Amino acid sequence: MQLSGYDLPLGSGNAQRATTAWITLGLVSLILAGVFSLLLVLARTPVIQGWIPFLNFFQVALVVHVTLSVLIWLLSISAALWSLCGSTDRLLWDRISFYLAASGTAIIVIAPFVGAGNPQMSNYVPVLQHPLFFTGLGLFGLGIGSHLIRTVTSWQGIGTSLSASAALQAGVMISAIVTGIAFLCVFASMAGIPQEMGGQIYFEFLFWGGGHVIQYSYTLLMMVCWVVLANASGCRLELTPRLTLVFQIFIILPIIVVPFLYLAHNVTSPGHRLAFTELMKYGGLSCLPLGLAVVSSFLSANKPLGEARYLRSALWSSLLLFATGGVLGFMISGLDIVIPAHYHGATVGVTIAFMGLTYYLLPRLGFGPLPARMAFWQPLLYGGGQLMHITGLAWTGGYGVQRKTAGLAQGVDRIEEIAGMGLMGFGGLISVVGGLLFLIVAWRSMRGGRNSG
């Protein structure tokens, strides 16, 4: 049912094995993040929060949850996509990169249970200020950095004739380059922060620039997923490969100003923070051309049957959550929980697109068929729960409830605030169920291993 040729070629057997390994790491990170997310939801839900004797663990759990569900999950699926674009087999390099990232992930998960504490709730990459946690984070970063260098240096370009698939592969390649730029931003920030500075404010400045830049990589890959899912689910994309490539480049075009932002503002200045905030707020509109092209493809879409039903379900859910998160971004006016409502919407939009891509890839990588009915309802349940979750956060944020707090520290006492946080908690629990269903669907496909054929 692929009407326009917008699919992702799987490459060699080694490329497929590397892709499978990175998908597996992403799935494992979600399993572990789910454990910590349940603690977070319970720690904020009225009535239930009073029964929890370990609320002091809230911020430690939040650090690990964000690291697993945002950083490791998103970068692992990014790495899986990069593996599909490598034109040259480099088996040893692939293994080293993956094992570095996997061992770093294991250390991050273990760290809180062997004494790592002192959580620093910095944006984008919160940390536990402990050598063991930093070791894990560093190893994971080395693995991702090594893999993106391998990807970029092994790509042979788009050739003389640009096909639809080649246009998507170029978009994936561009995302690897943008991720590399995000890494360079972290090093540039590190060089610009005074040595005497420490604590949370240090890590806030350290990851602020790179954290904003890498969102463009995630958004670009999400758009690649949207195009693949739309095509595979029977939507007719009225796009030429050349226009698709132009729209993908347009998405990341705003980051061309990043070097000038570092030159114009001291890393620790309010101007630096504001500049990157505005870059994300208004630069994010660059995804509209390709996004609207995908939305318009529904107008001439065939009725989805079989695999197309659950792929289109994932596509719709991702579109709705990402758009909601984008709208909420323009409503931020302080440090209340409208901020996590915004980034939960945007990040979950990317996450559901990656879930849909996982559904698309697993059978093509030689694994068994997916349970179609469960795969259809999973994105709707997960996305619906997250929509309730961010609605509750945004609603209560309108009353000034501060972010990164739990229990009595939230100051939730009015009925409107209690209702909003109740909706947040209920939606969060539903989304946890949806997340578990995703893992079950993936497991049922992967449990028998890859088919030899």
C-alpha positions as CSV (number, residue, x, y, z in Angstrom):
1,M,0.0,0.0,0.0
2,Q,3.0,2.3,-0.2
3,L,1.7,4.7,-2.8
4,S,4.5,7.2,-3.1
5,G,7.6,5.2,-2.5
6,Y,8.4,6.9,0.8
7,D,9.8,3.9,2.6
8,L,13.0,3.2,4.5
9,P,15.3,0.6,2.9
10,L,16.7,-1.7,5.5
11,G,20.3,-2.0,4.1
12,S,22.6,-5.0,4.7
13,G,22.2,-7.7,7.3
14,N,24.7,-6.0,9.6
15,A,22.8,-2.7,9.3
16,Q,19.6,-4.6,10.3
17,R,21.2,-6.2,13.3
18,A,22.6,-2.8,14.4
19,T,19.1,-1.3,14.0
20,T,17.6,-4.1,16.0
21,A,20.1,-3.6,18.8
22,W,19.4,0.1,19.1
23,I,15.6,-0.5,19.1
24,T,16.1,-3.0,21.9
25,L,18.1,-0.6,24.0
26,G,15.3,2.0,23.4
27,L,12.6,-0.5,24.5
28,V,14.6,-1.5,27.6
29,S,15.0,2.2,28.6
30,L,11.2,2.6,28.3
31,I,10.6,-0.4,30.5
32,L,12.8,1.1,33.2
33,A,11.5,4.6,32.7
34,G,8.0,3.2,33.3
35,V,8.9,2.0,36.7
36,F,10.1,5.5,37.7
37,S,7.2,7.3,36.0
38,L,4.7,5.3,38.1
39,L,6.4,6.7,41.2
40,L,6.3,10.2,39.8
41,V,2.6,10.0,39.0
42,L,1.7,8.6,42.4
43,A,3.8,11.3,44.1
44,R,1.7,14.1,42.5
45,T,-1.8,12.5,42.6
46,P,-4.1,13.9,45.4
47,V,-5.0,11.5,48.2
48,I,-2.7,8.8,46.9
49,Q,0.4,11.0,47.4
50,G,-0.3,10.9,51.2
51,W,0.1,7.2,51.3
52,I,3.6,7.2,49.8
53,P,6.4,7.1,52.4
54,F,9.2,7.8,50.0
55,L,8.4,11.3,48.6
56,N,12.0,12.3,49.2
57,F,12.9,9.9,46.4
58,F,10.7,12.1,44.0
59,Q,13.5,14.1,42.5
60,V,16.0,11.2,42.2
61,A,13.3,9.2,40.4
62,L,12.5,12.3,38.2
63,V,16.2,12.5,37.1
64,V,16.4,8.9,36.1
65,H,12.9,8.9,34.5
66,V,13.7,11.9,32.3
67,T,17.1,10.5,31.4
68,L,15.7,7.2,30.3
69,S,12.5,8.3,28.7
70,V,13.7,11.4,26.9
71,L,17.5,11.2,26.4
72,I,18.2,7.4,26.1
73,W,14.9,6.4,24.4
74,L,14.9,9.2,21.8
75,L,18.6,8.9,21.0
76,S,18.5,5.1,20.8
77,I,15.7,5.2,18.2
78,S,17.6,8.0,16.5
79,A,20.6,5.7,16.4
80,A,18.5,2.9,15.0
81,L,17.4,5.2,12.1
82,W,21.0,6.2,11.5
83,S,22.0,2.6,11.2
84,L,19.6,2.2,8.2
85,C,21.6,5.0,6.4
86,G,25.1,3.7,6.7
87,S,26.3,2.7,3.3
88,T,29.3,0.8,4.5
89,D,29.4,-2.1,6.9
90,R,31.7,-1.4,9.9
91,L,30.7,-4.2,12.3
92,L,33.4,-3.6,15.0
93,W,32.6,0.1,15.1
94,D,28.9,-0.6,15.4
95,R,29.5,-3.0,18.3
96,I,31.7,-0.7,20.2
97,S,29.3,2.2,19.9
98,F,26.4,0.1,21.0
99,Y,28.1,-1.5,24.0
100,L,29.3,1.9,25.2
101,A,25.8,3.2,25.1
102,A,24.3,0.1,26.7
103,S,26.8,-0.1,29.5
104,G,26.2,3.6,30.2
105,T,22.5,3.0,30.4
106,A,22.9,0.2,32.9
107,I,25.1,2.3,35.1
108,I,22.6,5.2,35.1
109,V,19.8,2.8,36.2
110,I,21.9,1.2,38.9
111,A,23.4,4.5,40.3
112,P,20.5,5.6,42.5
113,F,20.4,2.2,44.3
114,V,24.1,2.3,45.2
115,G,24.3,5.7,46.7
116,A,24.0,8.2,43.9
117,G,21.9,11.1,45.0
118,N,22.1,14.9,45.1
119,P,19.7,15.4,42.2
120,Q,20.2,18.5,40.1
121,M,16.9,19.3,38.2
122,S,18.5,21.1,35.2
123,N,16.5,21.2,32.0
124,Y,17.0,18.7,29.2
125,V,19.5,16.6,31.1
126,P,18.9,16.5,34.9
127,V,21.7,14.7,36.7
128,L,22.6,13.0,39.9
129,Q,25.7,14.8,41.0
130,H,27.7,11.6,41.6
131,P,30.7,10.1,39.8
132,L,28.8,6.9,39.0
133,F,26.0,8.7,37.3
134,F,28.4,10.9,35.4
135,T,30.3,7.8,34.3
136,G,27.1,6.2,32.9
137,L,26.0,9.5,31.2
138,G,29.5,9.8,29.7
139,L,29.6,6.3,28.3
140,F,26.2,6.7,26.8
141,G,27.2,10.0,25.2
142,L,30.4,8.3,23.8
143,G,28.4,5.5,22.3
144,I,26.0,7.9,20.6
145,G,28.8,10.2,19.5
146,S,30.8,7.3,18.0
147,H,27.7,6.0,16.2
148,L,26.8,9.4,14.6
149,I,30.4,9.9,13.4
150,R,30.3,6.4,11.9
151,T,27.0,7.2,10.2
152,V,28.1,10.5,8.7
153,T,31.5,9.2,7.5
154,S,29.9,6.1,5.9
155,W,27.1,7.9,4.0
156,Q,27.6,7.9,0.2
157,G,25.2,10.8,-0.5
158,I,21.9,10.9,-2.5
159,G,23.4,10.2,-5.9
160,T,22.5,11.7,-9.2
161,S,18.8,10.7,-9.1
162,L,16.9,11.7,-5.9
163,S,14.3,9.0,-5.1
164,A,11.7,9.3,-2.3
165,S,13.6,6.9,-0.1
166,A,16.8,8.7,-0.7
167,A,15.2,12.0,0.3
168,L,14.1,10.4,3.6
169,Q,17.6,8.9,4.2
170,A,19.1,12.4,3.6
171,G,16.7,13.7,6.3
172,V,17.9,11.0,8.7
173,M,21.5,11.9,7.9
174,I,20.9,15.6,8.5
175,S,19.5,14.6,12.0
176,A,22.8,12.9,12.8
177,I,24.7,16.1,11.9
178,V,22.3,18.2,14.0
179,T,22.9,15.9,17.0
180,G,26.6,16.4,16.5
181,I,26.0,20.1,16.6
182,A,24.1,19.7,19.9
183,F,27.1,17.9,21.3
184,L,29.4,20.7,20.2
185,C,27.1,23.2,21.9
186,V,27.5,21.3,25.2
187,F,31.3,21.6,24.9
188,A,31.0,25.3,24.0
189,S,28.9,25.9,27.0
190,M,31.3,24.1,29.2
191,A,34.1,26.3,28.0
192,G,32.1,29.4,28.8
193,I,30.9,28.6,32.3
194,P,33.1,30.0,35.1
195,Q,35.0,27.3,36.9
196,E,33.7,28.4,40.4
197,M,30.1,27.8,39.4
198,G,28.5,24.6,40.6
199,G,25.2,22.9,41.5
200,Q,22.1,23.0,39.4
201,I,22.8,26.3,37.8
202,Y,26.0,24.9,36.3
203,F,24.1,22.0,34.6
204,E,21.3,24.3,33.5
205,F,23.8,26.4,31.6
206,L,25.7,23.4,30.4
207,F,22.8,21.7,28.6
208,W,20.7,24.7,27.7
209,G,22.0,25.4,24.2
210,G,22.6,21.8,23.2
211,G,19.2,20.7,24.7
212,H,17.4,23.2,22.4
213,V,19.4,22.3,19.3
214,I,18.8,18.5,19.6
215,Q,15.0,19.1,19.6
216,Y,15.4,20.0,15.9
217,S,17.0,16.6,15.3
218,Y,14.1,14.8,17.1
219,T,11.5,16.9,15.2
220,L,13.2,16.2,11.9
221,L,13.2,12.4,12.6
222,M,9.6,12.6,13.8
223,M,8.7,14.2,10.4
224,V,10.5,11.4,8.6
225,C,8.4,8.9,10.7
226,W,5.2,10.8,9.8
227,V,6.0,10.6,6.1
228,V,6.8,6.8,6.3
229,L,3.7,6.1,8.4
230,A,1.5,8.2,6.1
231,N,2.7,6.4,3.0
232,A,2.6,2.9,4.6
233,S,-1.0,3.5,5.9
234,G,-2.4,4.4,2.5
235,C,-2.2,8.2,2.5
236,R,-1.4,9.8,-0.8
237,L,1.5,12.3,-0.3
238,E,1.6,15.0,-3.0
239,L,5.3,15.6,-2.5
240,T,8.2,15.2,-4.9
241,P,11.4,13.8,-3.4
242,R,13.1,17.2,-4.0
243,L,10.4,19.1,-2.2
244,T,10.6,16.7,0.6
245,L,14.3,17.2,1.0
246,V,13.8,21.0,0.9
247,F,11.1,20.8,3.6
248,Q,13.5,18.7,5.8
249,I,16.3,21.2,5.4
250,F,13.8,24.0,6.2
251,I,13.1,22.3,9.5
252,I,16.6,22.6,10.8
253,L,17.4,25.9,9.1
254,P,16.8,28.0,12.3
255,I,19.9,26.5,14.0
256,I,22.1,28.4,11.5
257,V,22.0,31.2,14.1
258,V,23.4,29.1,16.9
259,P,27.1,30.1,16.5
260,F,26.0,33.7,16.5
261,L,24.0,33.2,19.7
262,Y,27.2,31.9,21.4
263,L,29.2,34.8,20.1
264,A,26.7,37.4,21.0
265,H,25.9,36.3,24.6
266,N,27.8,35.0,27.5
267,V,26.7,31.4,28.3
268,T,25.6,32.4,31.8
269,S,23.7,35.6,30.7
270,P,19.9,36.0,30.6
271,G,20.3,36.9,26.9
272,H,21.7,33.5,26.2
273,R,18.8,31.7,27.8
274,L,16.2,34.0,26.2
275,A,17.8,33.7,22.7
276,F,17.6,29.9,22.8
277,T,14.0,30.0,24.2
278,E,12.9,32.2,21.3
279,L,14.8,30.0,18.9
280,M,12.8,27.0,20.0
281,K,9.5,28.9,20.3
282,Y,9.5,30.5,16.9
283,G,12.0,28.3,15.0
284,G,9.8,25.3,15.7
285,L,7.3,26.7,13.2
286,S,9.7,25.6,10.5
287,C,8.1,22.1,10.7
288,L,4.8,23.4,9.4
289,P,5.3,22.9,5.6
290,L,6.1,19.2,5.9
291,G,3.7,18.7,8.7
292,L,0.8,20.3,6.8
293,A,1.7,18.2,3.7
294,V,1.3,15.1,5.8
295,V,-2.0,16.3,7.3
296,S,-3.3,17.1,3.8
297,S,-2.4,13.5,2.7
298,F,-5.4,12.3,4.7
299,L,-7.8,14.0,2.3
300,S,-7.1,11.4,-0.4
301,A,-6.3,8.5,1.9
302,N,-7.5,5.0,1.4
303,K,-9.4,3.2,4.2
304,P,-6.7,1.6,6.4
305,L,-6.7,-2.1,6.5
306,G,-4.4,-4.6,8.3
307,E,-1.1,-3.0,9.2
308,A,-2.3,0.4,7.9
309,R,-4.8,0.7,10.7
310,Y,-2.3,0.7,13.6
311,L,0.3,2.7,11.6
312,R,-2.3,5.4,11.0
313,S,-3.4,5.3,14.6
314,A,0.1,6.1,15.7
315,L,0.4,8.9,13.1
316,W,-2.8,10.6,14.2
317,S,-1.9,10.3,17.9
318,S,1.6,11.8,17.3
319,L,0.2,14.6,15.2
320,L,-2.3,15.6,17.9
321,L,0.1,15.5,20.8
322,F,2.9,17.3,19.0
323,A,0.4,20.1,17.9
324,T,-1.0,20.4,21.4
325,G,2.5,20.7,22.9
326,G,3.4,23.3,20.3
327,V,0.3,25.4,21.1
328,L,1.1,25.2,24.9
329,G,4.6,26.5,24.2
330,F,3.1,29.8,23.2
331,M,1.2,29.9,26.5
332,I,4.2,29.7,28.8
333,S,4.5,32.9,30.9
334,G,6.3,31.8,34.1
335,L,7.9,28.8,35.9
336,D,4.6,26.9,36.5
337,I,3.7,23.5,35.2
338,V,2.5,24.8,31.9
339,I,6.2,24.2,31.0
340,P,6.1,20.4,31.5
341,A,2.7,20.3,29.8
342,H,4.4,21.9,26.8
343,Y,7.4,19.6,26.6
344,H,5.4,16.5,27.5
345,G,3.1,17.2,24.5
346,A,6.0,17.8,22.2
347,T,8.2,15.0,23.4
348,V,5.3,12.5,23.5
349,G,4.4,13.5,20.0
350,V,8.0,12.4,19.0
351,T,7.7,9.3,21.1
352,I,4.5,8.1,19.5
353,A,6.0,8.7,16.1
354,F,9.0,6.5,17.1
355,M,6.6,3.9,18.5
356,G,4.8,3.8,15.1
357,L,8.1,3.5,13.3
358,T,9.0,0.6,15.6
359,Y,5.7,-1.1,14.5
360,Y,6.7,-0.4,10.9
361,L,10.2,-1.8,11.3
362,L,9.9,-4.9,13.4
363,P,8.1,-7.1,10.8
364,R,10.5,-5.8,8.1
365,L,13.5,-6.7,10.2
366,G,12.3,-10.3,10.2
367,F,10.3,-10.4,13.5
368,G,6.9,-11.9,13.8
369,P,3.6,-10.1,13.1
370,L,2.2,-7.6,15.6
371,P,-1.0,-8.2,17.4
372,A,-3.0,-5.8,15.2
373,R,-5.9,-4.9,17.5
374,M,-3.6,-4.2,20.4
375,A,-1.2,-2.2,18.2
376,F,-4.2,-0.1,16.9
377,W,-5.5,0.8,20.4
378,Q,-2.1,1.3,22.0
379,P,-1.2,4.8,20.5
380,L,-4.8,6.0,21.1
381,L,-4.6,4.9,24.8
382,Y,-1.1,6.2,25.4
383,G,-1.8,9.4,23.5
384,G,-5.2,9.9,25.1
385,G,-3.8,9.5,28.6
386,Q,-1.0,11.9,27.8
387,L,-3.5,14.4,26.4
388,M,-5.4,14.2,29.7
389,H,-2.1,14.5,31.6
390,I,-0.9,17.6,29.9
391,T,-4.4,19.2,30.0
392,G,-4.4,18.7,33.8
393,L,-0.9,20.2,34.1
394,A,-1.7,23.2,31.9
395,W,-5.0,23.7,33.7
396,T,-3.4,23.7,37.1
397,G,-0.4,25.7,35.9
398,G,-2.8,28.5,35.1
399,Y,-3.2,28.8,38.9
400,G,0.5,29.1,39.4
401,V,1.4,25.6,40.7
402,Q,5.2,25.3,40.3
403,R,7.0,22.7,38.4
404,K,9.3,20.0,39.8
405,T,7.5,19.8,43.1
406,A,5.5,17.1,44.7
407,G,3.2,16.5,47.7
408,L,2.5,19.5,50.0
409,A,5.2,21.5,48.2
410,Q,2.8,21.9,45.2
411,G,0.5,24.1,47.2
412,V,-2.6,22.5,45.7
413,D,-5.6,23.4,47.9
414,R,-8.4,24.9,45.7
415,I,-11.0,22.6,44.1
416,E,-10.0,23.7,40.6
417,E,-6.3,22.9,41.3
418,I,-7.2,19.5,42.8
419,A,-9.4,18.7,39.8
420,G,-6.6,19.6,37.4
421,M,-4.0,17.6,39.2
422,G,-6.5,14.7,39.5
423,L,-7.0,14.8,35.8
424,M,-3.2,14.9,35.4
425,G,-2.8,11.8,37.6
426,F,-5.6,9.8,36.0
427,G,-4.3,10.6,32.5
428,G,-0.7,9.7,33.6
429,L,-1.9,6.3,34.9
430,I,-3.7,5.7,31.6
431,S,-0.6,6.6,29.6
432,V,1.4,4.2,31.8
433,V,-1.0,1.4,30.7
434,G,-0.5,2.6,27.1
435,G,3.2,2.5,27.4
436,L,3.1,-1.0,28.8
437,L,0.9,-2.1,25.9
438,F,3.6,-0.7,23.5
439,L,6.2,-2.9,25.2
440,I,3.8,-5.9,25.1
441,V,3.2,-5.4,21.4
442,A,6.9,-5.1,20.6
443,W,7.7,-8.1,22.8
444,R,5.1,-10.3,21.1
445,S,6.7,-9.5,17.7
446,M,10.2,-10.0,18.9
447,R,9.8,-12.9,21.3
448,G,10.6,-15.6,18.7
449,G,13.7,-13.8,17.3
450,R,14.3,-12.8,13.8
451,N,13.2,-15.1,11.0
452,S,16.2,-16.5,9.1
453,G,14.5,-15.7,5.8
